[in-house]
Amino acid sequence: MEPMSDTLSLASHGPVIPVIVIQRLQDAVPLAEALVAGGVRVLEVTLRTPVALQAMEAIAKAVPQAIVGAGTLRSAADAKAARDAGCVFGVSPGFTSSLSDACKAVKLPLLPGVSTASEVMQAADEGYRFLKLFPATAVGGVNLLKALSGPFPDVAFCPTGGITPETAPQFLSLPNVKVCGGSWLSPQSAIDAGDWASITRLAAAAQALR
């Protein structure tokens, strides 16, 4: 995987970043291969399961076309562990200066989460101009993003949380939205069944959304 200087470059690979929860380590590589086969290269693997770090490492080693990032970063330890596992970017549900500093220390580009104007200002103060709006639909969705575009014309967003294939085009049509996050590309039922073909179809459909 190529190193990355800025998370905004993630948006150049397609309109949707899958938010992935991996319960079984043996599913990691075939899932990543299925998403890549559908044209989706940027993969956010969340730190929500005991095998998450091993899964990231397995994908980073076995699927070179994948651009692997760690989701749900909350601490300096998370940032270091993600970097050690081979991740090239990190995503956090919220923003803290300590997490920002930790990611900079290990050279892990961060896509930090925000949900209010104050958090946008705090992140912008520390140099971030590409932010994850989370949980997007719960905090105001499209209407909030439209409202934020006025005072923050220089900030772009990746809304994540509650977005569906049906609502994604509404988000992606906004000028301050570069890409959105979605969990629908890797449904647990398809993973459990080993139905990689259906995940490839979902990935291809997501790539065609913009």
C-alpha positions as CSV (number, residue, x, y, z in Angstrom):
1,M,0.0,0.0,0.0
2,E,1.2,3.4,-0.9
3,P,1.9,5.9,2.0
4,M,-0.6,8.7,2.4
5,S,0.0,12.3,3.4
6,D,-3.6,13.4,3.7
7,T,-6.9,11.6,4.2
8,L,-8.6,13.8,1.5
9,S,-6.9,11.6,-1.1
10,L,-9.1,8.7,0.0
11,A,-12.0,10.5,-1.7
12,S,-10.4,10.1,-5.1
13,H,-10.9,6.3,-5.0
14,G,-14.7,6.4,-5.0
15,P,-17.8,7.8,-3.4
16,V,-18.2,5.3,-0.5
17,I,-15.8,4.1,2.2
18,P,-17.1,0.8,3.7
19,V,-17.2,0.7,7.5
20,I,-16.3,-2.9,8.2
21,V,-16.8,-5.0,11.3
22,I,-14.9,-8.3,11.2
23,Q,-16.0,-11.0,13.7
24,R,-13.9,-13.9,12.4
25,L,-10.3,-13.5,11.3
26,Q,-10.8,-16.0,8.4
27,D,-13.3,-13.6,6.8
28,A,-10.9,-10.7,6.6
29,V,-9.0,-11.4,3.4
30,P,-11.9,-12.8,1.3
31,L,-14.1,-9.9,2.3
32,A,-11.4,-7.4,1.3
33,E,-10.8,-9.2,-2.0
34,A,-14.6,-9.1,-2.7
35,L,-14.7,-5.4,-2.1
36,V,-11.7,-4.7,-4.2
37,A,-13.1,-6.8,-7.0
38,G,-16.1,-4.5,-7.0
39,G,-13.8,-1.5,-7.3
40,V,-13.8,-0.4,-3.7
41,R,-10.1,-0.1,-2.5
42,V,-10.4,2.1,0.6
43,L,-11.4,-0.1,3.6
44,E,-12.1,1.2,7.1
45,V,-11.9,-1.8,9.5
46,T,-13.3,-0.8,12.8
47,L,-11.6,-1.6,16.1
48,R,-14.8,-3.1,17.5
49,T,-13.9,-6.8,17.7
50,P,-11.1,-8.8,19.3
51,V,-9.7,-9.8,15.9
52,A,-9.8,-6.3,14.3
53,L,-6.1,-5.6,14.4
54,Q,-5.2,-9.1,13.2
55,A,-7.7,-8.6,10.4
56,M,-6.2,-5.3,9.4
57,E,-2.7,-6.9,9.3
58,A,-3.9,-9.8,7.2
59,I,-5.6,-7.6,4.7
60,A,-2.6,-5.2,4.5
61,K,-0.3,-8.2,3.7
62,A,-2.6,-10.3,1.4
63,V,-4.5,-7.7,-0.5
64,P,-2.0,-5.1,-1.8
65,Q,-4.7,-3.2,-3.8
66,A,-6.6,-2.4,-0.6
67,I,-6.0,0.9,1.2
68,V,-6.5,-0.2,4.8
69,G,-7.5,2.1,7.6
70,A,-8.5,1.6,11.2
71,G,-11.8,2.9,12.4
72,T,-13.0,3.7,15.9
73,L,-9.6,5.1,17.0
74,R,-10.0,6.6,20.5
75,S,-6.5,6.6,22.1
76,A,-2.8,6.9,21.5
77,A,-2.5,3.1,22.0
78,D,-5.2,2.6,19.2
79,A,-3.2,4.8,16.8
80,K,0.1,3.0,17.4
81,A,-1.6,-0.5,17.2
82,A,-3.2,0.5,13.9
83,R,0.0,1.8,12.4
84,D,1.8,-1.4,13.6
85,A,-0.9,-3.5,11.9
86,G,-0.1,-1.9,8.6
87,C,-2.9,0.7,8.4
88,V,-2.2,3.8,6.3
89,F,-4.9,6.0,7.8
90,G,-7.1,6.2,10.9
91,V,-10.7,7.3,11.5
92,S,-12.1,8.4,14.9
93,P,-15.7,8.8,16.1
94,G,-14.8,12.2,17.7
95,F,-11.9,14.6,18.0
96,T,-9.3,15.1,20.8
97,S,-6.0,16.9,20.6
98,S,-4.3,13.9,22.3
99,L,-5.5,11.5,19.6
100,S,-4.5,14.0,16.9
101,D,-1.0,14.3,18.5
102,A,-0.7,10.5,18.7
103,C,-1.6,10.0,15.1
104,K,0.9,12.7,14.0
105,A,3.6,11.0,16.2
106,V,3.2,7.7,14.3
107,K,2.6,9.4,10.9
108,L,-0.9,8.0,10.6
109,P,-3.1,10.4,8.7
110,L,-6.4,10.9,10.6
111,L,-9.9,11.5,9.5
112,P,-11.4,12.8,12.8
113,G,-15.0,12.7,13.7
114,V,-17.1,15.8,14.5
115,S,-20.8,16.4,15.1
116,T,-20.9,20.2,16.0
117,A,-19.6,23.5,14.8
118,S,-17.4,23.8,17.9
119,E,-15.8,20.5,17.1
120,V,-15.3,21.6,13.4
121,M,-13.5,24.7,14.8
122,Q,-11.3,22.7,17.1
123,A,-10.3,20.2,14.4
124,A,-9.7,23.1,11.9
125,D,-7.5,24.8,14.5
126,E,-5.2,21.8,14.5
127,G,-5.0,21.7,10.7
128,Y,-7.8,19.3,9.7
129,R,-9.9,20.4,6.7
130,F,-11.4,16.9,5.9
131,L,-13.7,15.6,8.7
132,K,-16.0,12.8,9.3
133,L,-19.5,13.9,10.3
134,F,-20.7,11.3,12.8
135,P,-23.3,10.0,13.5
136,A,-24.4,11.7,10.4
137,T,-28.1,11.1,10.2
138,A,-28.6,11.3,14.0
139,V,-27.1,14.8,14.3
140,G,-28.8,16.4,11.3
141,G,-27.6,14.8,8.1
142,V,-28.0,16.7,4.9
143,N,-29.5,19.7,6.6
144,L,-26.6,20.0,9.1
145,L,-24.0,19.7,6.3
146,K,-25.8,22.5,4.3
147,A,-25.7,24.7,7.4
148,L,-22.0,24.0,8.1
149,S,-21.1,24.9,4.5
150,G,-21.7,28.6,5.2
151,P,-19.3,29.3,8.1
152,F,-16.9,26.5,7.0
153,P,-16.5,26.9,3.2
154,D,-12.9,25.5,3.4
155,V,-13.9,22.2,5.2
156,A,-15.0,19.0,3.5
157,F,-16.8,16.1,5.1
158,C,-17.2,12.3,5.0
159,P,-20.7,11.8,6.6
160,T,-20.9,8.4,8.2
161,G,-23.6,6.7,10.4
162,G,-27.1,5.8,9.3
163,I,-26.5,6.3,5.6
164,T,-28.1,3.9,3.1
165,P,-27.7,3.3,-0.6
166,E,-31.0,5.2,-1.0
167,T,-29.8,8.3,0.9
168,A,-26.2,8.3,-0.1
169,P,-26.8,10.2,-3.3
170,Q,-28.4,13.1,-1.3
171,F,-25.2,13.4,0.8
172,L,-22.9,13.0,-2.2
173,S,-24.7,15.8,-4.1
174,L,-23.6,18.4,-1.5
175,P,-20.5,20.4,-2.5
176,N,-18.9,20.0,0.9
177,V,-19.2,16.1,0.8
178,K,-16.3,14.3,-0.9
179,V,-17.2,10.7,0.1
180,C,-19.5,9.0,2.6
181,G,-19.1,6.1,4.9
182,G,-21.4,3.1,4.8
183,S,-21.8,-0.2,6.6
184,W,-24.2,-1.6,3.9
185,L,-21.3,-2.8,1.7
186,S,-20.4,-5.6,4.1
187,P,-23.6,-7.0,5.6
188,Q,-23.0,-9.5,8.4
189,S,-25.4,-12.0,6.8
190,A,-23.4,-12.1,3.6
191,I,-20.1,-12.4,5.5
192,D,-21.4,-15.3,7.6
193,A,-22.6,-17.1,4.5
194,G,-19.3,-16.5,2.7
195,D,-21.4,-14.8,-0.1
196,W,-18.5,-12.8,-1.5
197,A,-20.2,-12.4,-4.9
198,S,-23.0,-10.3,-3.4
199,I,-20.5,-8.1,-1.5
200,T,-18.7,-7.5,-4.8
201,R,-22.0,-6.5,-6.4
202,L,-22.7,-4.1,-3.5
203,A,-19.3,-2.6,-3.9
204,A,-19.7,-2.1,-7.7
205,A,-23.1,-0.5,-7.0
206,A,-21.6,1.8,-4.5
207,Q,-18.8,2.8,-6.9
208,A,-21.5,3.9,-9.3
209,L,-23.3,6.1,-6.9
210,R,-21.7,9.4,-7.8
